């Protein structure tokens, strides 16, 4: 299989994965019946605008509302207002948008319906600091957590307890209206309470958990944050009467779609899991060992095959380079594979944004290290500097899709070709 043929196949698998989580495809079957009263649509996440547009296209009656999405992830809506705001760190636009959502929930009755549209990214986009806290307080904590390497569920636990709307509080503000949440999962384990930090679902975590997370990652909070977390008012609701939530797309759905595409192309799919977490470079090393075993005829499958996985890895930032967790994963994978013939890979975020860069991810070929060497690039040095973006940009190997307006987290595919094949450009 040539390098270009392998890349074409890997890109097709990624496109199949993203397509399976398209709001236009997965949302309409889950719409509830219209209420006797008003229908108010609210929501947040990278898919929020596309979800809102889909609701508009399929809703049979009057409709109003507001959703918040990341800058550049908007979509045209006629009746639902779309606000774009900062991610992964909240900004003033997110605060203003959240205040507007809260205002729309005032004065609702039991005859009304609140349709809440949630997807990954909503934790940053729904920004309403708890009493006594400022946006700057929350920004400082978020930045420290993102750099620490803490897993996303722990980051969101802290976010919930520093918010006036997350962790189930938004649903309480809508009472006595019926609240139905439609969610696209980017959360390992598909726990609704962790998607967008669960603004409409009961929260099983506690303020003591939040304090323990800050201690674990050696983050010293501002006095205002510590004082709030010591206050019983910081506790999130553990029971919300009548809360309803439906997962309309999951990482598993994306991997299953990619597996079908792989089979259609004559590749045996081997799904490693849809909820893989851990340090990106550690996960990459483990996947490289598995790929090498298969290539040597000692693994769980036989070439030609493809290893598929999802989830959300983390990066402990120690260098000054550019790049998200998928570029970091691929750079570590390149170092571990050391140019082994017949093994190609793609790693990308299904939302189209790897970290905070303009790429979804990148592609890796057996000749990547050799091509990098001709440019004076050393993979180990770039990895130490957390500069996966710079490495793959220099090779013209970035995967750039633009915003996909969905989000079922990371997608990784390692294609292992038949041993007799040669990697030709």
C-alpha positions in Angstrom: 0.0 0.0 0.0 1.5 3.4 -1.0 1.7 6.2 1.5 -1.0 8.1 -0.4 -3.3 5.1 -0.5 -2.9 4.6 3.2 -3.6 8.3 3.9 -6.7 8.2 1.8 -8.0 5.3 3.8 -7.2 6.9 7.1 -8.9 10.1 6.2 -12.0 8.2 5.0 -12.2 6.4 8.4 -12.0 9.8 10.2 -14.7 11.2 7.9 -17.0 8.2 8.6 -16.4 8.7 12.4 -17.3 12.4 12.2 -20.3 11.8 10.0 -21.8 9.4 12.4 -22.0 12.1 15.0 -23.5 14.8 12.8 -26.4 16.6 14.6 -28.5 16.5 11.3 -28.3 12.7 11.4 -28.5 11.8 15.1 -30.7 14.5 16.7 -34.1 14.4 14.9 -35.2 10.9 16.1 -34.9 12.1 19.7 -36.9 15.3 19.7 -39.7 15.2 22.3 -43.3 16.2 21.5 -44.2 19.9 21.6 -45.5 21.1 25.0 -48.8 23.0 25.6 -46.8 26.1 26.5 -43.6 27.6 25.3 -40.5 25.8 23.9 -37.2 27.4 25.0 -34.0 26.0 23.5 -30.8 26.6 25.4 -27.4 24.9 25.2 -23.7 25.0 24.9 -20.9 23.2 23.2 -19.0 22.9 19.9 -22.0 21.3 18.3 -24.6 23.6 19.9 -25.2 25.8 16.8 -25.6 22.8 14.5 -27.9 21.1 17.0 -30.0 24.3 17.2 -30.2 24.6 13.4 -31.4 20.9 13.3 -34.0 21.6 15.9 -35.3 24.5 13.9 -35.5 22.4 10.8 -37.6 19.7 12.5 -39.6 21.5 15.2 -43.3 21.7 14.3 -44.3 24.6 16.5 -43.2 28.0 18.0 -39.6 28.1 19.2 -37.2 30.5 20.9 -33.9 30.4 22.7 -30.1 30.9 22.8 -27.1 28.6 22.5 -23.4 29.2 23.0 -20.7 27.7 20.8 -17.0 28.2 20.3 -15.7 31.0 18.0 -16.0 29.8 14.4 -18.4 27.0 15.2 -21.6 28.9 14.6 -24.4 28.0 12.2 -27.3 29.9 10.6 -30.4 30.0 12.8 -33.6 32.0 12.4 -35.3 31.6 15.8 -32.6 30.6 18.1 -29.8 33.1 18.9 -26.3 31.7 18.5 -23.5 33.3 20.6 -19.9 32.5 20.0 -17.5 32.6 23.0 -14.1 31.5 24.3 -12.8 27.9 24.6 -11.1 26.1 26.4 -10.9 29.1 28.7 -14.1 31.1 29.3 -14.3 34.7 28.3 -16.7 37.7 28.7 -18.8 36.6 25.7 -19.5 33.3 27.5 -20.5 35.1 30.6 -22.8 37.4 28.7 -24.3 34.5 26.8 -24.9 32.5 29.9 -26.6 35.4 31.6 -28.9 35.6 28.6 -29.7 31.9 28.9 -30.6 32.4 32.6 -32.8 35.3 31.8 -34.8 33.2 29.3 -35.5 30.6 32.0 -37.2 33.0 34.3 -40.9 32.8 34.8 -41.5 29.4 33.0 -44.4 27.2 33.9 -45.1 23.5 34.1 -46.7 23.7 30.6 -43.4 24.9 29.1 -40.5 22.8 27.7 -36.8 23.6 28.0 -34.8 21.8 25.4 -31.1 21.8 26.4 -28.6 21.0 23.7 -25.2 19.9 25.1 -21.9 18.8 23.6 -18.2 18.9 24.4 -16.8 22.3 25.1 -19.9 23.5 27.0 -17.9 23.5 30.3 -16.0 26.5 29.2 -18.7 28.1 27.1 -21.3 28.2 29.9 -19.6 30.7 32.1 -21.3 32.0 35.3 -18.9 32.4 38.2 -20.3 31.4 41.6 -21.1 34.1 44.2 -17.9 35.9 45.2 -15.9 34.7 42.3 -14.8 36.5 39.2 -14.2 35.4 35.6 -10.5 36.0 36.2 -10.6 33.5 39.1 -12.1 30.8 36.9 -9.8 31.5 34.1 -6.7 31.1 36.3 -7.9 27.8 37.7 -8.9 26.5 34.3 -5.5 27.4 32.8 -3.6 25.7 35.7 -5.7 22.6 35.4 -5.3 22.4 31.6 -1.5 22.6 31.9 -1.3 20.1 34.8 -2.3 17.0 32.9 -5.5 16.5 34.9 -8.1 14.3 33.2 -11.1 16.1 31.9 -13.5 14.6 34.5 -11.4 16.1 37.3 -11.2 19.5 35.5 -15.0 19.5 35.1 -15.5 18.5 38.8 -13.7 21.7 39.8 -15.6 23.8 37.1 -19.0 22.5 38.4 -18.3 23.7 42.0 -17.1 27.2 40.8 -20.2 27.8 38.7 -23.7 29.2 39.3 -25.2 27.0 36.4 -23.1 23.8 36.1 -23.6 20.6 38.0 -27.4 20.6 37.7 -28.0 24.2 38.8 -29.3 25.4 35.4 -32.2 22.9 35.6 -33.2 24.2 39.0 -33.4 27.7 37.5 -35.9 26.4 34.9 -38.3 24.9 37.4 -41.2 24.1 37.1 -40.8 23.7 33.4 -40.0 20.3 32.0 -36.3 20.0 31.0 -35.2 17.6 28.4 -31.4 17.4 27.6 -30.1 16.1 24.3 -26.4 15.4 24.5 -23.6 14.5 22.1 -21.1 12.7 24.3 -17.4 13.5 24.3 -17.0 12.1 27.8 -15.2 8.8 28.5 -17.8 6.5 29.8 -20.6 8.6 28.3 -21.7 9.9 31.7 -24.2 12.7 31.0 -23.3 14.5 34.2 -19.8 15.1 32.8 -20.8 16.4 29.3 -20.5 20.2 29.4 -20.2 19.8 33.2 -23.8 18.6 33.5 -25.8 21.8 33.9 -29.1 20.0 33.8 -28.3 16.7 35.6 -27.6 15.8 39.2 -23.9 15.9 40.2 -22.4 13.0 42.0 -19.1 14.9 42.8 -18.6 17.1 45.9 -16.9 20.3 46.8 -14.5 18.2 48.8 -13.7 16.3 45.6 -12.9 19.6 43.9 -10.5 20.7 46.7 -8.8 17.3 46.6 -8.2 17.6 42.9 -6.6 21.0 43.3 -4.3 19.6 46.0 -3.5 16.5 43.8 -2.3 18.7 41.0 -0.5 21.2 43.3 -2.7 24.1 42.3 -3.0 26.8 44.9 -6.4 28.6 44.3 -7.0 32.3 44.9 -8.4 33.0 48.4 -11.8 33.7 46.9 -11.9 30.2 45.3 -10.8 28.5 48.5 -13.4 30.4 50.6 -16.2 29.4 48.2 -15.2 25.7 48.1 -15.2 25.8 51.9 -18.8 27.2 51.9 -21.7 24.6 51.9 -23.4 26.7 49.3 -20.7 25.4 46.8 -22.3 22.0 46.9 -24.1 20.9 43.7 -27.6 19.4 43.7 -27.7 15.6 44.0 -31.3 15.2 43.0 -33.3 17.1 40.3 -36.9 16.0 40.0 -38.0 15.1 36.5 -34.6 15.6 34.9 -34.5 13.9 31.5 -31.4 13.3 29.4 -30.8 11.4 26.2 -27.4 10.6 24.6 -27.9 11.1 20.8 -24.3 10.3 19.7 -21.4 8.6 21.4 -17.7 8.0 20.7 -18.7 4.3 20.3 -21.0 5.3 17.4 -18.1 7.0 15.6 -15.7 4.1 16.0 -18.4 1.6 14.8 -18.9 3.8 11.7 -15.1 3.8 11.1 -15.0 0.1 11.6 -17.6 -0.4 8.9 -15.6 1.8 6.5 -12.4 -0.1 7.3 -14.1 -3.5 6.5 -15.4 -2.1 3.2 -11.8 -1.2 2.3 -10.5 -4.7 3.1 -9.0 -3.8 6.5 -9.8 -5.8 9.6 -10.9 -3.3 12.3 -9.7 -3.9 15.8 -11.4 -1.5 18.3 -9.2 -0.9 21.3 -11.9 1.2 23.2 -13.8 4.4 23.0 -12.8 5.8 26.5 -9.0 5.6 26.5 -7.5 8.2 28.9 -3.9 8.9 30.1 -0.9 10.9 29.1 -0.8 11.1 25.3 2.8 9.9 25.0 2.2 7.0 27.3 -0.9 5.8 25.4 1.1 6.2 22.1 3.9 4.0 23.4 1.4 1.3 24.4 -0.3 1.5 21.0 3.0 1.3 19.2 4.0 -1.9 21.0 0.7 -3.5 20.0 1.1 -2.4 16.4 4.6 -3.7 16.2 3.5 -7.1 17.6 0.8 -7.4 15.0 3.3 -6.4 12.2 5.6 -9.2 13.5 2.8 -11.7 13.5 2.5 -11.9 17.3 -0.5 -9.7 18.0 -4.3 -9.9 18.4 -4.9 -9.6 14.6 -3.2 -9.9 11.3 -2.4 -7.3 8.6 -4.0 -5.6 6.8 -5.8 -4.2 9.8 -6.5 -1.0 11.6 -6.4 -0.3 15.3 -9.2 2.1 16.2 -9.5 4.0 19.5 -11.2 7.0 21.1 -11.4 8.8 24.4 -9.4 11.8 25.6 -5.8 11.7 26.5 -4.0 14.5 28.4 -0.7 16.4 28.0 1.4 17.7 30.8 2.8 20.8 29.3 6.5 21.3 30.1 7.7 22.9 26.9 6.9 26.0 24.9 5.9 24.4 21.6 2.5 24.3 19.9 0.1 21.4 19.6 -2.8 19.5 21.1 -3.0 16.0 22.5 -3.4 14.3 19.1 -0.3 15.9 17.7 1.5 14.9 20.9 0.2 11.3 20.6 1.4 11.0 17.0 4.8 12.5 17.7 5.3 10.0 20.5 4.0 7.2 18.2 6.5 8.2 15.6 9.4 8.0 18.0 8.2 4.5 19.3 7.6 3.1 15.8 11.0 4.5 14.5 10.0 4.4 10.9 8.7 0.8 10.9 7.6 0.0 7.3 3.9 -0.7 6.7 2.5 1.3 9.6 0.6 4.5 9.1 -1.6 6.5 11.5 -4.0 9.3 12.0 -5.0 11.0 15.2 -7.5 13.9 15.3 -10.2 15.5 17.3 -13.7 15.0 15.9 -14.5 18.6 16.6 -11.9 19.7 14.1 -9.7 21.4 16.6 -6.7 19.8 18.3 -6.3 21.7 21.5 -6.3 25.3 20.6 -4.7 25.1 17.1 -6.2 25.3 13.6 -5.8 21.6 12.8 -7.9 18.6 13.8 -4.8 16.4 14.1 -2.1 15.0 11.9 -1.0 12.0 9.8 2.0 9.7 10.3 3.8 7.6 7.7 6.8 5.3 7.9 8.9 7.9 6.3 7.9 10.8 8.6 11.0 10.7 10.7 13.3 10.5 7.6 11.6 13.4 6.0 11.8 15.4 9.2 15.5 14.7 9.5 16.1 16.2 6.1 14.5 19.4 7.5 16.7 19.3 10.6 13.8 18.2 12.9 14.3 15.8 15.7 11.2 14.0 17.0 12.5 13.5 20.5 13.4 17.2 20.9 10.0 18.3 19.5 8.2 16.0 21.9 10.2 17.4 24.9 9.0 20.8 23.8 5.4 19.7 23.3 5.7 20.9 19.7 3.7 18.3 17.8 2.0 21.0 15.7 5.3 22.4 14.6 6.7 19.0 13.7 3.8 17.9 11.5 3.2 21.4 10.0 6.8 21.3 8.7 6.1 18.0 7.0 2.7 19.3 5.6 1.1 16.4 7.4 -1.5 18.3 9.4 -5.2 17.3 9.1 -7.2 20.5 8.7 -10.9 20.2 8.5 -12.2 23.4 10.1 -15.0 23.2 12.7 -17.0 20.0 12.2 -19.8 21.3 14.5 -19.9 18.0 16.4 -17.7 16.4 19.1 -17.3 12.8 20.1 -13.8 13.4 21.3 -10.5 12.0 19.8 -10.3 9.5 17.0 -7.1 7.5 16.4 -6.4 4.9 13.7 -3.2 2.9 13.2 -3.2 1.1 9.8 -0.9 -1.9 9.7 -0.3 -3.1 6.1 0.6 -6.6 5.0 4.2 -7.5 5.7 5.0 -7.9 2.0 4.0 -4.3 1.1 6.4 -1.5 0.5 5.8 2.1 1.5 6.3 4.2 -1.6 5.5 7.8 -1.9 
